Amino acid sequence: MGEVVAGASMSLDGFVAGPGESGFDLLFGWTGNGTEEVPTAQPGRALRMSPASAKVVRAQLESTGALLVGRRLFDLTSGWGGTHPFGVPVVVVTHEPPAGWEDSPFTFVTEGIEVAVARAKELADGRDVGVNAGEMARQCLTAGLLDALRIDLVPVLLGGGVPFFGEFGLGPVRLGEPDIVPGESVTHLRYRVVGTNSRSFACVSSFAGV
Amino acid sequence: MGEVVAGASMSLDGFVAGPGESGFDLLFGWTGNGTEEVPTAQPGRALRMSPASAKVVRAQLESTGALLVGRRLFDLTSGWGGTHPFGVPVVVVTHEPPAGWEDSPFTFVTEGIEVAVARAKELADGRDVGVNAGEMARQCLTAGLLDALRIDLVPVLLGGGVPFFGEFGLGPVRLGEPDIVPGESVTHLRYRVVGTNSRSFACVSSFAGV
């Protein structure tokens, strides 16, 4: 069964965008600073990175069966011009589906995060569901639906902007020991989510047959 | 010549204390979860950690000749009961020196961060100056006085509290590739500070003979 994995390129000080939506050149520099080509589903748009990073990204492309994103990211990217670089179905959490996207790889879910995750899991067909960005990661985390975190940790301090996680009223969330892959201008970290309050509660509930 | 190195145990979401000064058991769990004993300068208080972490901490103890801390940390720890675990001179940045600490390893500096760093460097006598915690690290960083960052990255999300870096109006600060040492419940990262606005300016100034 696939897992629900939230991911981001993050500065050492925890930001996924700098002040005023700046810093993307620094945060994503590692996707263009090497010699190893990684094709995407967008025609003519390949990434070029270090061999170590390429191995990580190829594995991620292979293991990801669907994506779950927020409406903000969908709008910011104009729906990735119709094709997400991963070339997989994308579930967009929104209050109101936009017009004109009926016949597309994009599915719009208005019933909240749990329904969205269930729909993405169906579409992923046994592979992982990738979650972007912070707000969706946070919603999955607080609902006890997040299995793992994949952080591409970039050696820069942005000093402000959009934090990946931000404040959430959940108490500490314990993670497992990370898988660590050093790249160039990035350190790839993958953590298992081992304990949130919601998750513990869910376990108790299923033991109790609720 | 020694370097100025700021360090902290930090959660993956960038906090050095959880909400309401919580989370220290999680942030510093790695200093007591192993079999390898690391003595401190405080009688009867040894740390016990994994062999990998012990190697990192011993190297840090050997290379550190003085510490620079803020008054808040000094007060929070009641001056470490008179002896800092590192057993080295400690420079405390403060507005007003406390009474009764004249004959101690603590030096109180009221003239600001640049004078404090200069004093700590003298006391370190060629070894490194360790900087704690966030506020002092930030002041050194914005003054262009920080050479390196040592982050003990702990696999936990605290969801709020005291950020290590916080917001600073400096623009992006580029770091070098990290030295990475995986421990148990911690990943030791050490980054070189390669570019801040202040530092670049200082370089230009020294080129210009100013």
Contacts between the chains, C-beta under 8 A, distances in Angstrom:
chain1	res1	chain2	res2	distance
A	12	B	149	7.5
A	12	B	151	6.9
A	12	B	165	7.9
A	12	B	175	6.6
A	12	B	189	8.0
A	12	B	191	7.0
A	13	B	14	5.7
A	13	B	163	7.3
A	13	B	164	7.2
A	13	B	165	4.2
A	14	B	13	5.7
A	14	B	14	3.4
A	14	B	163	7.3
A	18	B	172	6.5
A	22	B	172	7.9
A	23	B	172	6.0
A	26	B	172	5.7
A	26	B	174	7.6
A	141	B	157	7.5
A	149	B	12	7.5
A	151	B	12	6.9
A	155	B	174	7.2
A	155	B	175	3.8
A	155	B	176	6.4
A	155	B	177	6.5
A	155	B	178	6.3
A	155	B	191	5.6
A	156	B	172	5.4
A	156	B	173	6.6
A	156	B	174	5.6
A	156	B	175	6.1
A	157	B	141	7.6
A	157	B	165	5.8
A	157	B	168	7.9
A	157	B	172	6.8
A	157	B	173	4.1
A	157	B	175	7.0
A	158	B	172	5.6
A	159	B	165	6.9
A	159	B	167	6.1
A	159	B	168	4.4
A	159	B	169	7.0
A	159	B	170	5.5
A	159	B	171	7.1
A	159	B	172	7.1
A	159	B	173	7.0
A	160	B	167	4.3
A	160	B	168	7.3
A	160	B	169	7.7
A	163	B	13	7.3
A	163	B	14	7.2
A	164	B	13	7.2
A	165	B	12	8.0
A	165	B	13	4.2
A	165	B	157	5.8
A	165	B	159	6.9
A	167	B	159	6.1
A	167	B	160	4.3
A	168	B	157	7.9
A	168	B	159	4.4
A	168	B	160	7.3
A	169	B	159	7.0
A	169	B	160	7.8
A	170	B	159	5.5
A	171	B	159	7.2
A	172	B	18	6.4
A	172	B	22	7.9
A	172	B	23	6.0
A	172	B	26	5.7
A	172	B	156	5.4
A	172	B	157	6.8
A	172	B	158	5.6
A	172	B	159	7.1
A	173	B	156	6.6
A	173	B	157	4.1
A	173	B	159	7.0
A	174	B	26	7.5
A	174	B	155	7.1
A	174	B	156	5.6
A	175	B	12	6.6
A	175	B	155	3.8
A	175	B	156	6.1
A	175	B	157	7.0
A	176	B	155	6.4
A	177	B	155	6.5
A	177	B	182	7.5
A	177	B	184	7.3
A	177	B	185	7.3
A	178	B	155	6.3
A	178	B	182	7.7
A	178	B	187	6.2
A	180	B	180	6.3
A	180	B	182	6.0
A	180	B	187	6.6
A	182	B	177	7.5
A	182	B	178	7.7
A	182	B	180	6.0
A	184	B	177	7.3
A	185	B	177	7.3
A	187	B	178	6.2
A	187	B	180	6.5
A	187	B	189	7.6
A	189	B	12	8.0
A	189	B	187	7.6
A	191	B	12	7.0
A	191	B	155	5.6
